[in-house]
Amino acid sequence: MSENPKYNNNPKQDSAKYLQKKAAFAKILTIYGRKPVTEALEQNTIAPYRLHLADSNKPAGLINTMIEQAKDKGADVLYHSRAALSRISKNSKQDQGVALDIQCQGFQTLSEFEHHLPEHFDIIAVDAVTNPQNLGMIIRSVCASPCTALLLPEQGCAKLDALVIKASAGALFKANIIRCPDLNDAIERLQNSGAQAFALAGGGEYTLQNLPLTGRNIYVLGNETHGVSAQIIKTCQHTLGIPMANDVESLNVSIAGSLVAFHRLYRTP
């Protein structure tokens, strides 16, 4: 999923109509493949928008069931050439001639979030988290936690595909996710609105016990191998460390993300 039309880094120049169109598009998540689409259509909590089918699909029980379920939920059913469908799914090798647009009300653009900026927020941001299982588990933790949202750049992280959906246990469809083209730019924009940014790093100046409980806060999780990038660390005002015993150097990023997401619930006096 990506923002379209092309993102404008100066939201003040965007017209109200343009922003409205971007915000509506940002809520659409496209999944593909017969099993993921079938499972999604079977969930009562999911709001399908459009079912896309390749016109080369042979009539079959599974395809007919998809069509019936999509229509019963008020979704449009559209037919495309195989080439056109591959442009929608962006994965011609695995889409199996099927794609589904889902309306995720928790998805929004950074511009939309800025237009309704809360006085206090805790945001988890991900910097080049490339493992789909890790990203899915982070999404699940953020969705279940008191955090406001997950800040997810369009480039550099794992794609929101069937593997992420499975790892999130379906939380992806109801999570609050802010999409941005560039993480560094997004952090700087939120800092201009008074946010503090904390990069997760060994030996950080802050720990989970002394993080702020009010204000606007961003907590950045890094790549599975290299951690938070040097540029993002430079942009952030602070670093955040998780003390560990027995000479363990680091935690899996999804575990670290869970600890950060729930930190305010388990603060000791």
Secondary structure, 3 states (H helix, E strand, C coil): CCCCCCCCCCHHHCCHHHHHHHHHHHCEEEEECHHHHHHHHHCCCCEEEEEEEECCCCCCHHHHHHHHHHHHCCCEEEEECHHHHHHHHCCCCCCCCEEEEEECCCEEEHHHHHHCCCCCEEEEEECCCCCHHHHHHHHHHHHHCCCCEEEEECCCCCCCCHHHHHHCCCHHHCCCEEEECCHHHHHHHHHCCCCEEEEECCCCCECCCCCCCCCEEEEEECECCCECCHHHHHHCCEEECCCCCCCCCCCCHHHHHHHHHCHHHHCCC
